[in-house]
């Protein structure tokens, strides 16, 4: 499979490039950075549409910004190129519109707020725990360069829990140097607390999930939100 990475010069983008290059069944055919930054040994473009036309990728992997991601989706949608998207910040309304458009046009995308397998398990365990603990708060910690707060992972975790307890879940965001991506879901009952925590201490933690999404992209139908739909299904 021929892979084009949008946001290739960013920290996550560089990790994706490295992971794709190390995968035996994938070929890294180019990268995109709108600011014109370069990645050693990689053919780079400033414009996603130009890049797609030049290198004919099978999949575009997007780790850009909340401001850019939907424009990139429009470009890929118009060219019928599937996407694996790790960029967060897409609103619920926009996400629902993309689900409908993907279904109608048979365009495929996997959007995940977190590609770390442990983080997906953390969210699933939190949803199960909510059956027994109705008092809960979420604390998420990220590096100080993260563009959105709360994180996409925290928002998705909160929604999963709210499906069970039927009330809003408070979310607290911390942005400091030294963190990568961390989240605690703290449940409380009289006389006891239960904390479910996941820590990503390096961005390589997200790469197995990204590679899994790439390998499954041609098997999904329409736009899928959340890696759990791949991990916990028969896809």
ABEGO torsion letter per residue (X at the ends): XBBBBBGAABAAAAAAAAAAAABAABBBAEBBBAAGBBBBGBBBBABAAAAAAAAGBABBBBBBBAAAAAAAAAAAAAAGBBBBBABBGBBAAAAAAAAAAAAAAGBBBBBBABABAAAAAAAAAAAAAAAABABBBBBBBBBAABABOBBAAAAAAAAAAAAAAGBBBBBBBBBBBGBBBBBBBBBBBBGBBBBBBBBBABAAAAAAAAAAAAAAAAABBEBBBEAAAAAABAX
